[in-house]
Amino acid sequence: MTRRNFRAEMDRMLELQGGFYTFEDVMDHINAGKMQSFAKGDTWVITQVNEFPRKKVLEIAFVVGDISTLHELESDIEAFKTEIKADIITATGRLGWLRRHFKGWEVTSVNFVKV
């Protein structure tokens, strides 16, 4: 079994998502408690909590790894949602992933980006 290069995968993903963060930014946010890290096997999930006037949202900000292991982390993420008393979990991703891999999730909006 080869070890994943999480740093390279994360750098690539962060760039594809618009360059809002660097790997160092994400690690700084995790260390400061602004983001949370969940890992199992070859999968790493980074979340962040967003508080709005009427809702607390646990956002799945980044995922690197295997889709099968991601499902194994779902219970840990759900438990954290309950612990922090968040109302919902949100994530951004390709619609093809939703149809194939994420039963129980629903599309509530689509993001538009203008550069």
N, C-alpha and C positions, 0 to 999 in steps of 0.2 A: 504494500500500500504506500502510495506517495503522499507526502504531506502537502496540503494546500498552501499556496502563498497568499495568505489573507491580505497582506499589505498590498501586493500588486493588484489583486482583485478589487480591493477597496479603493485604491487610487484610481483605477479604471472606471469604476462605478461612480465615484464622486465627480470625476470629470464629465462623464456622460450625463449626469444629473444637473449639470450647469456650473460646477465649480464653486458652490456655495460654501463648502467645507474642504479642508485638507484632512489627511489622515491624522495629523497632529492636532488639528482643531477638535476632531471627534474624540480622540483620546483625552484631551484636556477637558472636554465637556463631561466625559464619563468620570474622570478623576474628581471633577468638581461637583458631581451629583446632578448635573443638568441633563445628562443622558444616562441610560441604563444599558447594560450589556448582558445578553443571554447567549450562552454557547453550549453546544453539544456536538460531539463528533466533529464533522467537517462543516458545521453551520454556525454562523455568528449573526445574531440579531441585535440591532441597536434601536432602542426606543427613546422617546422623550415625552414628557407630560406637558400638555398645553391647557391652561386654565382660561376659560372664557366666563363672561358674566353669569351664564346659566348652565354651563356644562364643563366637566373635566374630561379631557380626551387623552387617551394613551395612543400616541402615534407610533406606528412602526416606521421608523425613519430609513433604516437600511437593513438589507439582508444579503449576506454573502454565504454561499455554500450549496448544500444539496436540499432539494425540495422535500425529499422524504424525511430528512431530519428536522426540517422546519416544522412539519406537522407534529413531531415529538416535542418540540419546544412550546407548542401552542398552549399546553396546560400550564406551563410556568408563566407564560405571559398573561394568561387569563387569571391566574392566582395573584399576580402583581396588580392587575387591574382592580381586583376585588380589594386587595390590601390598601391601595391608595384611594379607593372609592371613586374610581373613574366611571363615567357613564357609558362610554363607548371606546372601541378600538378602531383606529383608522389606519389605512395603508394606501400607498400609491404604487401602481404597477401596471403592467400590460394586461389588457383585457383577456388575452389568450390564457394567461395564468389563472385568472378568476374562473373561467369556464372549465379548465382542466383540473385545477388543483385546490380550489378554495370553496368547498361547499359550505353553505351557511353565511357567506359574505354576500353583500349586494352592492350594486353600483348606485351611488346617490348623487354623484356629480362627475364631471369630466374636467380635467385641468386644461387650460389654454395658456400658452406661453408665447409672448412676443419678445423678440430680441432686437 
